Amino acid sequence: MDAFRPPKSVSGGDTSDSIERLDGDGSWDVLDWTKYDELVRRPVSHVNLEFLLEAERVIAEGHGVVLVNIDEAGTLFVTNFRLLFLSEGTRNIVPLGTIPLATIEKFNKMVVKNQSAPRRSDRSPSLRLLQIIGKDMRIIVFGFRPRTKQRRAIFDALLRCGKPARVWDLYAFTCGPSKFSNPNSKVRLLNEYFRLLGKGHRASESMVEDGSFTLSNDLWRISDTNSSYTMCPSYPFAFLVPKSISDEEVIQASTFRARCRIPVVSWCHPGSGAVLARSSQPLVGLMMNIRSNADEKLVSALCTQLVGGKYSRRKLYIADARPRKNALANGAMGGGSESSSNYFQSEVVFFGIDNIHAMRDSFARLRDYLDTHGAASSDGMSSFLRHGGWTWGGGNLSSMSASVSTLGDSGWLIHVQSVLAGSAWIAARIALESASVLVHCSDGWDRTSQLVSLANLMLDPYYRTFAGFQALVEKDWLAFGHPFSDRIGLPSVPGTSFDLTGQSSTGSLSSSPARQSSGSFTPQASNSSHAQNNYSPIFLQWVDCVSQLLRMYPFAFEFSSTFLVDFLDCVLSCRFGNFLCNSEKERQQCGVYEACGCLWAYLADLRSSEGSSHAHYNLFYDPLKHNGTLYPPAAALAPTLWPQFHLRWSCPSVSQAGELEAECRNMAIKFSELQKAKEAAEMKAKEYSLAMETLKAELRNEKRLSSSAMNLAKRASKESAAIKRAIQSLGCRVNFTTNGDCIVDVESKPTETRERFMQSPPIRESDSTVHDDKSDLSVSITVVSDDVVSNSPLGQVCETLCPLRTRNGSCQWPNAGCAQLGSQFIGLKANFDAFDHLSIYDRDFHSLVRSWLEGGSIKVH
């Protein structure tokens, strides 16, 4: 493959348009510039400002620009946040040609001169190209029409805005927090510490201000030794240390570790009490004979375990992430590694993971490989996966094997596998052996952060949720000082020890083998500030490792691969303030939390728009299936390319391996809709059922009331008939009017009245009862006194009609009570069913009257 490599990029500060004319017959001639002439002459217009974000403004623009990767013309804008490419046909944003300025690693001006047709050279001038190399695996090339000066305008705008001199000039500060406010990260860190200690407390800003957060359990405590960042500028304001170690001993131990990054607890096992700790390398010197009692005591305390109320020691592993030779080489500069003889019951293990420079080079080689052999190469020419063509040699196995060999030569997958294997080893030691593990590299903020956070992800299911993933990143990456500004390539806070050092960007130009055969690029200038020794995709590599775990354990994570891609894009874009600067101290000095938006709030807002059907949610997540430690076997640790991230620009169709997931998601959405419709129907059916039951109950009640009313009506009818007969027996006629009134007419013939009266039922004294042996007859008569009867209209009727009254107006009734008429209208109570059957035989009538008149007792048979 070396025969295909293009000439090295000669980069520098020269931005002139000097042209080195090269012969070639190439793919660049596929651009038919005549069809773009009208677009180039089009006047400047800002009709697409609706695509701009809040506080985003246009710095420069070019019309009739061609995105060579996909041979599409459009308008190219440079804003204070991104490079924005709009399609000429649809006026929509083209994702491949749109990249945040912070995501651009470097950019170059190039010229291609085709001399294969000399007679057409005047009509076909040199092509003006602008190559953009991104930190997100893309290489894109824009073509500009010669003599329009549009490329110079775009290039100068990129020089001004692409790499601001101060951190405050970044778009994150210009935009402000907007609606994605950034709550205090210190409060969230304390909440995670409380969770690890098994405390149910919730932290608050007042707790941070007054220092009342120093809680503890039986083994560990929260120390505020670094609350003002004086002990260690790159450590958080609070951290977990053994309870038996005082703050004075912590400060003494810090002098023995590189950059004062002492061993502290990152995670503790809730059952066994084993811990995962982190630090930087010890300063043992070239001869490895320098020791520190305070450091040895602190490391020894990490092995403490409490069994049956008694303290004992457990096994300690010291995991050095570096190759052994690198650790020894660091001894020449005062660093080095621990000696197991100085740390009781300990074992030192080297993982052999390469440094940031090896990772940066490996990433660049992988990016070149994908651009060369992808479906959308930046040179605009057919590549392996887009056409069979000559590049496959008609099935030439040597060509195919060369392609695979290039992928292997990048070394990226090997590095990913090393990090995965080291993290799995750490998790197994803690979970299976109940041993404590101390992890460090040189400074303890690159490989250490990768290993510790990935091991945490395997050990604790909480970190595999959205909330836990945020807590993990904020604890082991942000709080413990991974230098994001240095590694992403951004300005840092002046006066710190992490300032970026300038470095020439001279180096190999990312290109494809096909470019050598079609013509050569002549780079004119490059942004030298984007290629420093400190830049390295360490955090990107860790997210790649997380995606590999997600591939191996699809049921164990609440979030999806799409979430990881969007999360990584937000980090690289620097649109939010969470990942600016190199440490918690620097972010506090810059006022990041008050002045910038919050990435986590933005992602949460995206998820809330669609709920659990959002693409960030993992459809297959089952928290009960993997509710403990993940133990990936060695055979499963062989990584593959991450399609959604690595292939999304070079092989967009293949990267839609997410298509299957998208189809499943659509099916899940439909199923969810059907489930909701079913639940709604069931609720309606339940409502109807309850309504029917209510109606049935009301109907039953109505029936009972109707039956009761009918019974009362029948009883009232019987009573009315009996009363009517009783009144008629007194010689009265009863008439009922239509309005329900009752009129009683008194007969004028006393004799007839007496006869009727004599035929009335026999009456005894007050409250007396007459019984028939054959009928259940019970008649009670209320006796009304003479004065009451005489003073009432009823009494007057009684005086007129009663045959038993004497001349002086007294009554011959025993006990001087006139109850005949009173009983009919006032106190008559009878069993009228039996009353109907009551009969007085004629043969007994005279004896009845005689007995009545004589005042004797009356007996009815």
C-alpha positions in Angstrom: 0.0 0.0 0.0 3.0 2.3 0.4 3.1 2.8 -3.4 -0.3 4.4 -3.2 0.5 7.0 -0.5 0.4 10.7 -1.6 3.2 13.1 -0.9 3.4 14.4 2.6 1.5 17.6 3.5 3.8 20.6 3.7 2.0 22.7 6.3 2.9 26.0 7.7 1.8 29.5 8.2 1.9 30.3 4.5 -1.6 31.1 3.2 -0.6 32.2 -0.2 -2.0 30.7 -3.4 1.2 29.5 -4.9 0.5 26.5 -7.1 2.7 23.5 -7.7 1.6 22.1 -11.0 1.4 18.3 -11.1 0.6 16.0 -13.9 -2.2 13.6 -13.5 -5.3 12.2 -15.0 -7.7 12.0 -12.3 -11.0 11.8 -10.5 -11.1 15.5 -9.8 -12.0 16.1 -13.5 -15.4 14.5 -12.9 -16.5 17.9 -11.5 -18.2 19.7 -14.4 -17.7 23.3 -13.3 -19.8 24.8 -16.1 -23.0 23.7 -14.4 -22.0 25.6 -11.3 -21.1 28.9 -12.9 -24.5 30.4 -12.3 -24.4 29.4 -8.7 -21.0 31.1 -8.2 -22.3 34.4 -9.7 -25.4 34.3 -7.4 -25.4 37.3 -5.0 -25.0 36.8 -1.3 -28.2 36.0 0.5 -29.1 35.0 4.0 -32.4 33.3 3.2 -31.4 30.2 5.3 -31.0 31.9 8.6 -33.8 29.7 10.0 -31.2 27.0 10.2 -29.1 28.9 12.7 -29.0 28.1 16.3 -29.4 30.6 19.1 -26.7 33.3 19.1 -25.2 31.7 15.9 -24.2 34.2 13.3 -22.7 33.9 9.8 -19.1 35.0 9.4 -18.5 34.1 5.7 -20.3 32.2 2.9 -19.6 30.8 -0.5 -22.0 29.9 -3.3 -21.7 27.2 -5.9 -19.4 25.2 -3.6 -19.2 21.5 -4.4 -19.0 18.8 -1.7 -16.6 16.5 -3.5 -17.4 13.4 -1.4 -20.9 13.2 -2.8 -20.6 15.5 -5.8 -23.3 17.9 -4.6 -23.4 21.7 -5.0 -24.6 24.1 -2.5 -23.9 27.1 -0.2 -21.2 26.9 2.4 -21.4 29.1 5.5 -18.9 29.7 8.2 -20.6 30.7 11.5 -19.3 31.3 15.0 -20.2 27.7 15.8 -19.9 25.4 12.7 -19.3 24.9 9.0 -22.7 24.7 7.5 -23.4 23.3 4.0 -26.8 23.7 2.4 -27.9 21.7 -0.6 -28.5 23.8 -3.7 -31.4 21.6 -4.7 -33.3 21.1 -1.5 -32.0 24.0 0.6 -31.6 21.5 3.4 -28.6 21.0 5.7 -26.3 18.3 4.3 -25.0 16.4 7.4 -21.8 15.2 5.8 -20.8 18.8 4.9 -21.9 20.3 8.3 -19.4 20.1 11.1 -18.9 22.1 14.3 -15.7 24.2 14.3 -14.5 22.6 17.5 -14.8 19.2 15.9 -12.4 20.1 13.1 -8.9 18.7 13.8 -7.2 20.5 10.9 -8.0 22.0 7.5 -5.8 22.5 4.4 -6.0 24.4 1.1 -5.1 22.2 -1.9 -4.7 22.7 -5.6 -5.0 20.0 -8.3 -3.8 20.8 -11.8 -4.8 18.4 -14.6 -2.5 18.5 -17.7 -3.8 15.4 -19.4 -5.5 17.7 -22.0 -3.2 20.6 -22.7 -5.5 22.2 -25.2 -8.2 22.4 -22.6 -6.0 23.8 -19.9 -7.2 27.4 -20.3 -10.8 26.3 -20.2 -10.2 23.9 -17.3 -8.1 25.9 -14.7 -6.7 24.3 -11.5 -9.2 23.1 -9.0 -9.3 25.0 -5.6 -10.0 22.6 -2.8 -10.4 22.8 0.9 -9.9 19.7 2.9 -11.5 19.4 6.4 -10.3 16.6 8.7 -12.7 16.0 11.6 -12.2 14.5 15.1 -15.4 12.4 14.4 -13.8 10.1 11.7 -14.7 12.2 8.7 -12.6 13.7 5.9 -14.5 16.0 3.6 -13.3 18.1 0.6 -15.0 21.2 -0.8 -14.3 22.4 -4.3 -14.3 26.1 -5.3 -14.4 27.7 -8.7 -11.1 29.4 -9.5 -10.8 33.2 -9.4 -13.8 33.7 -7.2 -11.8 34.2 -3.9 -14.5 32.3 -2.1 -12.1 29.7 -0.8 -9.9 32.4 0.7 -12.8 33.9 2.4 -13.9 30.6 3.9 -10.3 29.7 4.9 -9.7 33.0 6.6 -12.9 32.7 8.5 -11.9 29.3 9.7 -8.6 30.7 10.8 -10.3 33.4 12.9 -13.1 31.3 14.4 -11.8 27.7 14.2 -9.3 28.1 17.1 -10.1 30.9 19.4 -7.3 32.2 21.6 -9.4 32.3 24.8 -11.8 29.8 26.2 -14.4 32.6 26.7 -14.5 33.1 22.8 -16.1 29.7 22.3 -19.7 29.4 21.2 -20.7 27.8 24.5 -20.1 31.2 26.2 -21.6 33.2 23.4 -24.8 31.1 23.5 -25.2 31.1 27.2 -27.2 28.6 29.3 -30.4 29.3 27.4 -33.0 26.8 28.7 -30.4 24.1 29.4 -29.2 25.5 32.7 -26.2 23.9 34.3 -26.9 23.0 38.0 -24.0 22.7 40.4 -21.9 19.7 39.6 -20.5 19.6 43.1 -23.9 18.8 44.4 -24.2 15.9 42.0 -20.7 14.6 42.9 -21.6 14.6 46.6 -24.8 12.7 45.9 -22.8 10.0 44.2 -20.4 9.9 47.2 -23.4 9.5 49.5 -24.7 6.7 47.4 -21.4 4.9 47.6 -21.2 5.3 51.3 -24.8 3.9 51.7 -26.1 7.2 53.0 -29.7 8.3 52.3 -28.8 12.0 52.4 -29.3 14.4 49.5 -26.6 17.1 49.0 -27.4 20.8 48.6 -25.5 23.9 47.7 -25.6 25.1 51.3 -23.9 21.8 52.3 -21.1 22.6 49.8 -20.8 26.2 51.0 -20.6 25.4 54.8 -18.6 22.2 54.4 -21.0 19.9 56.1 -20.7 17.1 53.6 -17.9 15.2 55.3 -19.9 12.1 56.1 -18.5 8.6 56.6 -19.4 5.0 57.2 -17.4 2.3 59.0 -14.5 2.3 56.5 -14.5 5.4 54.3 -15.1 9.1 54.6 -15.4 12.2 52.5 -12.5 14.5 52.9 -12.5 18.2 52.2 -8.7 18.6 52.3 -8.8 19.8 48.7 -11.8 22.1 49.1 -9.8 25.1 47.8 -7.7 23.0 45.3 -4.5 23.9 47.1 -3.3 20.3 47.6 -4.1 19.1 44.0 -5.4 21.5 41.4 -6.6 18.6 39.1 -8.5 16.7 41.8 -12.1 17.5 42.9 -13.0 19.6 46.0 -13.9 16.4 47.8 -12.9 12.8 47.5 -13.2 9.5 49.4 -10.4 8.2 51.6 -10.0 5.5 54.3 -11.6 6.6 57.5 -8.4 5.7 59.4 -6.4 8.3 57.5 -6.3 11.8 58.8 -6.2 14.9 56.6 -2.6 15.6 57.7 -1.6 12.2 56.5 -3.4 12.8 53.2 -1.4 15.9 52.6 1.8 14.1 53.4 1.0 11.3 51.0 0.3 13.8 48.2 4.0 14.7 48.0 4.9 11.2 46.9 2.5 11.0 43.9 2.9 12.7 40.5 1.0 16.0 40.4 -0.1 15.3 44.0 -2.8 12.8 42.8 -3.0 10.6 45.8 -4.8 7.2 46.0 -8.5 7.8 46.5 -11.6 5.6 46.3 -13.5 5.6 43.1 -16.0 2.8 43.9 -16.6 0.5 46.8 -18.4 -2.9 46.7 -21.6 -2.6 48.8 -21.3 -6.3 50.0 -17.6 -7.1 50.5 -16.3 -3.6 51.0 -13.6 -4.1 48.4 -12.7 -0.8 46.6 -11.5 0.4 43.3 -9.0 3.2 43.8 -7.1 5.5 41.5 -4.0 7.7 41.6 -0.9 8.8 39.6 2.5 7.1 39.6 4.6 7.1 42.7 7.8 9.2 42.6 10.2 6.3 43.4 13.0 7.6 41.2 15.3 5.8 38.9 16.5 3.3 41.4 13.0 2.7 42.7 14.3 3.1 46.3 12.4 6.2 47.4 9.6 5.4 49.8 6.9 7.3 51.7 5.4 6.1 55.0 2.3 8.2 54.5 1.7 6.8 51.1 2.2 3.2 52.2 -0.1 3.7 55.1 -2.8 5.2 52.8 -2.5 2.3 50.3 -2.5 -0.2 53.1 -5.8 1.3 54.4 -7.4 0.6 51.1 -7.1 -3.1 51.9 -9.0 -2.9 55.2 -12.0 -5.1 55.6 -14.5 -5.4 58.5 -15.5 -9.0 59.4 -17.5 -9.7 62.5 -16.7 -6.3 64.0 -13.0 -6.9 63.6 -10.7 -5.2 61.0 -8.5 -7.4 58.8 -6.6 -7.1 55.5 -7.5 -8.2 52.0 -5.5 -8.7 48.9 -4.4 -5.6 47.0 -3.7 -5.4 43.3 -1.8 -2.4 41.9 -2.7 -2.2 38.2 -0.2 -0.1 36.2 -1.8 0.7 32.9 1.5 1.3 31.1 3.9 -1.2 29.5 6.6 -2.2 32.0 9.3 -0.6 29.9 7.5 2.7 29.9 7.1 2.6 33.7 10.8 2.0 34.1 11.6 4.8 31.6 9.5 7.2 33.7 11.8 6.3 36.6 14.5 8.3 34.9 12.3 11.4 35.3 11.5 10.7 38.9 8.4 8.6 38.4 8.1 4.8 38.2 6.0 2.1 39.7 5.5 0.5 43.2 7.4 -2.4 44.5 5.2 -5.1 46.0 7.8 -5.6 48.8 6.9 -2.1 50.1 3.2 -2.6 50.1 2.1 -5.5 52.2 0.0 -8.3 50.6 0.1 -6.6 47.2 0.8 -7.6 43.6 1.8 -5.2 40.8 0.3 -5.9 37.3 1.2 -4.1 34.1 -1.5 -3.8 31.4 0.7 -2.6 28.6 -1.7 0.1 27.2 0.1 2.7 25.0 0.2 6.4 25.7 -1.8 9.3 24.2 0.5 9.7 21.2 0.1 6.1 20.1 -3.7 6.5 20.3 -3.6 9.7 18.3 -1.6 8.1 15.5 -3.8 5.0 15.5 -6.9 7.0 15.3 -5.5 9.0 12.3 -4.7 5.7 10.5 -8.1 4.3 11.1 -9.7 7.5 9.7 -7.5 7.3 6.6 -8.5 3.7 6.1 -12.2 4.4 6.3 -11.9 7.3 4.0 -9.9 5.3 1.5 -12.1 2.2 1.5 -15.4 3.7 2.3 -18.4 4.3 0.0 -18.0 8.1 0.1 -14.3 8.9 -0.2 -13.1 12.5 0.1 -11.5 12.3 -3.3 -14.8 11.7 -5.0 -13.7 8.5 -6.6 -15.0 5.0 -6.6 -13.7 3.0 -3.6 -13.7 -0.6 -2.6 -17.1 -0.8 -1.1 -18.8 1.4 -3.7 -17.7 -0.4 -6.8 -16.0 -3.7 -7.6 -13.9 -2.0 -10.3 -10.2 -2.2 -10.6 -9.6 -1.6 -6.9 -10.9 -5.1 -6.1 -8.8 -6.4 -9.0 -11.7 -8.4 -10.2 -11.6 -10.5 -7.1 -7.8 -10.2 -6.6 -7.3 -11.6 -3.1 -4.1 -9.6 -2.6 -6.1 -6.4 -2.9 -8.7 -7.5 -0.4 -6.1 -8.8 2.1 -4.2 -5.5 1.7 -7.3 -3.6 2.7 -7.8 -5.8 5.8 -4.2 -5.5 6.7 -4.5 -1.7 6.6 -7.3 -1.9 9.2 -5.2 -4.1 11.4 -2.2 -1.8 10.9 -4.1 1.1 12.3 -4.0 -0.7 15.7 -7.2 1.0 16.9 -9.1 -2.2 17.6 -6.1 -3.7 19.4 -6.0 -0.6 21.7 -9.7 -0.9 22.4 -9.3 -4.6 23.2 -6.5 -3.8 25.7 -8.6 -1.3 27.5 -11.6 -3.7 27.6 -9.4 -6.6 28.8 -7.8 -4.5 31.5 -11.2 -3.3 32.8 -12.7 -6.8 32.8 -9.7 -8.0 34.8 -10.1 -5.3 37.4 -13.9 -6.0 37.7 -13.3 -9.7 38.2 -10.7 -9.2 40.9 -13.1 -7.0 42.9 -16.3 -9.0 42.3 -14.9 -12.6 42.5 -11.9 -12.3 44.8 -13.2 -9.4 47.0 -9.8 -7.8 46.5 -9.1 -4.1 46.3 -7.5 -2.7 43.1 -5.4 0.5 42.8 -5.1 1.8 39.2 -2.7 4.4 37.8 -0.7 5.3 34.8 1.7 8.2 34.6 -0.5 11.2 35.6 -3.6 9.2 36.4 -6.0 11.1 34.2 -6.0 9.3 30.8 -5.6 5.5 30.8 -6.5 5.5 34.5 -9.8 7.2 33.8 -10.5 4.7 31.0 -9.9 1.6 33.1 -11.5 2.8 36.3 -14.7 4.1 34.6 -15.1 1.1 32.4 -14.6 -1.3 35.4 -17.2 0.7 37.3 -19.6 0.2 34.3 -19.1 -3.6 34.6 -19.4 -3.7 38.4 -22.4 -1.4 39.1 -25.7 -1.7 37.1 -26.5 1.8 38.2 -23.9 3.2 35.9 -25.6 1.5 33.0 -28.6 3.8 33.3 -28.9 7.3 32.0 -28.6 8.9 35.5 -25.7 6.5 36.4 -23.8 7.1 33.2 -23.9 10.8 33.9 -22.7 10.3 37.5 -19.9 8.1 36.2 -18.6 10.5 33.6 -18.8 13.5 36.0 -17.0 11.6 38.7 -14.2 9.7 37.0 -13.6 12.0 34.0 -14.7 15.6 34.9 -14.1 15.7 38.7 -10.8 13.8 38.6 -9.3 16.1 36.0 -9.1 14.5 32.6 -7.7 17.4 30.6 -10.5 17.7 28.1 -9.2 21.0 26.7 -5.8 19.5 25.9 -7.2 16.2 24.5 -9.9 17.8 22.4 -7.7 20.6 21.3 -9.2 23.7 22.8 -7.8 26.8 24.6 -7.3 26.3 28.3 -7.3 28.8 31.1 -4.1 31.0 31.0 -1.6 30.4 33.8 -2.3 26.8 34.3 0.1 23.9 33.9 -2.1 22.4 31.2 -1.7 25.2 28.6 -1.5 23.8 25.1 1.9 23.9 23.5 2.1 24.9 19.9 3.3 22.4 17.3 3.6 22.6 13.6 1.0 20.6 11.8 3.5 19.4 9.3 2.8 15.8 8.7 1.2 13.3 6.4 -1.9 14.5 4.7 -4.8 12.2 5.1 -5.5 10.8 1.6 -6.5 7.8 -0.3 -4.5 5.5 -2.5 -6.6 6.5 -5.4 -5.5 10.1 -5.1 -1.9 9.2 -6.0 -3.0 7.6 -9.3 -5.4 10.5 -10.2 -3.3 13.4 -9.3 -1.5 15.0 -6.4 -2.6 17.6 -3.9 -0.6 20.7 -3.3 -1.4 21.8 0.2 -1.1 25.5 0.6 -1.6 26.1 4.2 -2.8 24.4 7.4 -4.1 25.4 10.7 -1.0 24.6 12.8 -2.8 25.2 16.1 -4.9 22.1 15.6 -2.1 19.6 15.7 -0.5 19.6 19.1 1.1 16.9 21.1 -1.6 17.0 23.7 -4.5 16.2 21.4 -5.6 12.6 21.7 -9.0 10.8 21.3 -8.8 9.2 24.8 -12.4 9.9 25.8 -13.6 8.9 22.3 -11.8 5.6 22.7 -13.5 5.0 26.0 -17.0 5.6 24.5 -16.0 3.2 21.8 -15.3 0.6 24.6 -18.7 1.3 26.1 -20.3 0.7 22.7 -18.4 -2.7 22.5 -19.9 -3.6 25.9 -23.3 -2.6 24.7 -22.9 -4.8 21.6 -21.9 -7.8 23.9 -24.7 -7.1 26.5 -27.6 -5.6 24.6 -30.0 -6.1 27.6 -27.8 -4.5 30.2 -27.9 -0.9 29.2 -30.7 1.6 29.4 -29.2 3.8 26.7 -28.6 2.9 23.1 -25.7 3.3 20.7 -27.5 6.3 19.2 -27.3 8.0 22.5 -23.6 7.3 22.7 -23.1 8.9 19.2 -25.1 12.0 20.1 -23.4 12.3 23.4 -19.9 12.1 21.7 -21.0 14.6 19.1 -22.0 17.0 21.8 -18.7 16.6 23.6 -16.6 17.2 20.5 -18.7 20.1 19.3 -18.2 22.1 22.6 -21.6 23.5 22.3 -22.1 23.1 26.0 -19.8 23.9 28.9 -19.6 20.6 30.7 -16.4 19.4 29.0 -14.5 22.6 28.7 -11.3 23.3 30.5 -8.9 20.7 32.1 -10.2 20.4 35.6 -13.0 21.2 38.0 -10.9 24.1 39.3 -10.6 25.7 35.9 -14.3 25.3 35.1 -15.0 27.1 38.4 -12.6 29.9 37.5 -14.1 30.4 34.1 -17.7 30.4 35.5 -18.7 27.6 33.1 -21.6 26.4 35.2 -23.2 29.8 35.2 -22.3 31.0 31.7 -22.8 27.9 29.6 -25.5 25.4 28.8 -25.6 21.9 30.2 -25.1 18.9 27.9 -27.0 16.6 30.2 -30.1 18.9 30.3 -30.0 19.1 26.5 -30.0 15.3 26.1 -32.7 14.8 28.7 -34.8 17.4 26.9 -34.4 15.4 23.7 -35.6 12.2 25.4 -38.5 13.9 27.1 -39.9 14.9 23.7 -40.7 11.3 22.8 -40.6 9.5 26.0 -39.4 5.9 26.0 -39.8 5.6 22.3 -36.9 8.0 21.7 -33.9 6.6 19.9 -31.7 7.2 22.9 -33.6 4.4 24.8 -32.4 0.8 24.4 -35.4 -1.2 23.3 -33.9 -4.4 24.7 -33.0 -3.1 28.2 -33.9 -5.5 30.9 -32.6 -4.4 34.3 -33.3 -7.8 35.9 -31.4 -9.8 33.3 -28.0 -8.2 34.2 -28.5 -6.8 37.7 -25.0 -7.5 38.8 -21.4 -7.5 37.6 -20.7 -8.1 33.9 -17.9 -10.7 33.2 -17.1 -10.5 29.5 -15.0 -13.6 28.6 -11.8 -13.1 26.8 -13.2 -14.6 23.6 -15.9 -12.0 23.5 -13.5 -9.1 24.0 -12.5 -9.1 20.3 -13.8 -5.7 19.2 -15.2 -4.6 15.9 -15.7 -1.3 14.2 -18.5 0.7 15.7 -20.8 1.1 12.7 -22.9 4.0 14.0 -19.8 6.1 14.6 -16.9 4.8 12.5 -18.9 4.2 9.3 -21.5 6.9 9.4 -19.6 9.2 7.0 -17.6 6.8 4.9 -20.2 4.0 4.6 -23.6 5.6 5.5 -25.6 2.7 4.2 -23.6 0.2 6.3 -23.7 2.4 9.3 -27.5 2.0 9.2 -27.0 -1.3 10.9 -29.1 0.9 13.0 -31.8 0.3 10.3 -32.7 -3.0 12.0 -32.8 -1.2 15.3 -34.8 1.5 13.8 -37.3 -1.0 12.3 -37.5 -2.7 15.7 -38.1 0.8 17.3 -40.9 1.5 14.8 -42.4 -1.8 15.6 -42.1 -1.1 19.3 -43.7 2.3 18.8 -46.6 0.7 16.9 -46.9 -1.9 19.6 -46.8 0.8 22.2 -49.6 2.6 20.4 -51.6 -0.6 20.2 -51.0 -1.2 23.8 -52.2 2.3 24.7 -55.3 1.8 22.5 -55.9 -1.5 24.2 -55.6 0.0 27.6 -57.9 2.9 26.6 -60.4 0.3 25.3 -60.1 -1.6 28.5 -60.7 1.5 30.5 -63.7 2.4 28.4 -65.1 -1.2 28.9 -64.5 -0.9 32.6 -66.3 2.4 32.7 -69.2 0.9 30.7 -69.3 -2.1 33.0 -69.4 0.2 36.1 -72.1 2.3 34.5 -74.1 -0.9 33.8 -73.7 -2.1 37.3 -74.8 1.3 38.6 -77.8 1.2 36.3 -78.7 -2.3 37.4 -78.4 -1.2 41.0 -80.6 1.8 40.4 -83.1 -0.5 38.5 -83.2 -2.9 41.4 -83.7 -0.1 43.8 -86.5 1.3 41.6 -88.1 -2.2 41.6 -87.9 -2.4 45.3 -89.4 1.1 45.7 -92.1 0.2 43.2 -93.0 -3.0 44.9 -93.0 -1.3 48.3 -95.3 1.5 46.8 -97.6 -1.1 45.4 -97.8 -2.9 48.7 -98.5 0.3 50.5 -101.1 1.2 47.9 -102.8 -2.2 48.3 -102.7 -1.8 52.1 -104.0 1.7 51.9 -106.7 0.6 49.6 -107.8 -2.1 52.1 -107.6 0.3 54.9 -109.6 2.8 53.0 -112.3 0.2 52.2 -112.4 -0.9 55.8 -112.7 2.6 57.1 -115.3 3.4 54.5 -117.4 0.4 55.6 -116.9 1.4 59.2 -118.0 4.9 58.5 -120.9 3.7 56.4 -122.0 1.5 59.3 -122.5 4.7 61.3 -124.9 5.9 58.7 -122.4 8.1 56.9 -121.8 8.2 53.2 -118.2 8.7 52.1 -117.4 10.4 48.8 -113.9 10.8 47.3 -113.3 13.7 45.0 -110.9 13.8 42.0 -108.4 15.9 44.0 -108.2 13.3 46.7 -110.4 15.0 49.3 -112.8 12.9 51.4 -116.3 14.2 52.1 -118.4 12.6 54.8 -122.2 13.1 54.7 -124.1 12.3 57.8 -127.5 10.4 57.5 -130.6 12.3 58.8 -132.5 9.3 60.1 -131.5 8.6 63.7 -133.3 5.2 63.7 -131.4 4.0 60.7 -128.3 5.3 62.2 -129.0 3.5 65.4 -129.7 0.3 63.5 -126.4 0.7 61.7 -124.7 1.6 64.9 -126.1 -1.4 66.6 -124.6 -3.5 63.8 -121.2 -2.1 64.4 -118.5 -4.2 66.0 -118.7 -4.6 69.7 -116.5 -2.2 71.7 -114.9 -2.5 75.1 -113.3 0.0 77.3 -110.2 2.0 76.5 -107.5 0.1 74.7 -109.6 -3.0 74.8 -109.3 -5.7 72.1 -111.8 -8.0 70.5 -110.5 -11.3 69.2 -112.0 -13.8 67.0 -110.8 -17.3 67.5 -111.0 -18.0 63.8 -109.8 -14.7 62.5 -106.8 -12.7 63.6 -108.9 -9.7 64.3 -107.4 -7.0 66.5 -109.2 -3.7 67.0 -108.0 -1.1 69.4 -110.3 1.9 70.3 -109.0 5.1 71.7 -111.5 6.6 74.1 -111.9 10.3 73.9 -113.1 12.2 77.0 -116.5 13.8 77.0 -115.2 17.4 77.0 -112.9 16.7 74.1 -115.7 15.1 72.1 -118.3 17.8 72.9 -115.9 20.7 72.0 -115.1 19.3 68.6 -117.2 19.1 65.5 -117.0 15.3 65.9 -118.4 15.7 69.4 -121.3 17.7 68.2 -122.2 14.9 65.7 -121.9 12.5 68.6 -124.3 14.5 70.7 -126.8 14.6 67.9 -126.8 11.1 66.8 -125.7 9.0 69.8 -128.7 7.0 71.2 -126.9 6.4 74.4 -126.8 9.9 75.6 -129.2 10.9 78.4 -131.2 14.1 78.7 -128.7 15.9 80.8 -126.1 15.2 78.0 -124.2 12.5 79.8 -123.2 9.2 78.2 -124.4 5.9 79.3 -121.1 4.3 78.2 -119.1 2.8 81.0 -116.4 5.0 82.4 -118.1 8.1 80.8 -116.3 8.0 77.5 -117.8 8.3 74.1 -115.6 6.3 71.9 -118.0 5.2 69.2 -117.3 8.0 66.7 -113.9 8.9 68.1 -112.7 5.4 67.4 -113.8 5.7 63.8 -111.9 8.9 63.1 -109.2 9.2 65.7 -107.9 6.0 67.2 -109.0 3.1 65.1 -106.3 0.5 64.6 -107.3 -2.9 63.2 -106.3 -5.8 61.3 -108.5 -5.1 58.3 -107.9 -8.5 56.7 -109.5 -10.1 59.7 -112.0 -7.3 59.9 -113.4 -8.3 56.6 -114.1 -11.8 57.9 -115.8 -10.5 61.0 -119.5 -11.4 61.1 -122.2 -11.1 63.7 -125.0 -13.6 63.5 -128.6 -12.4 63.9 -129.2 -14.8 66.8 -126.5 -13.1 68.8 -127.4 -9.6 67.9 -130.1 -9.0 70.6 -128.0 -10.6 73.3 -125.1 -8.4 72.2 -127.2 -5.2 72.4 -128.7 -6.2 75.7 -125.3 -6.9 77.2 -124.1 -3.6 75.8 -126.9 -1.6 77.2 -126.5 -3.3 80.6 -122.8 -2.5 80.6 -121.7 -6.0 80.6 -118.9 -7.6 78.7 -119.1 -8.2 75.0 -117.9 -11.4 73.5 -117.7 -12.0 69.8 -117.6 -15.6 68.5 
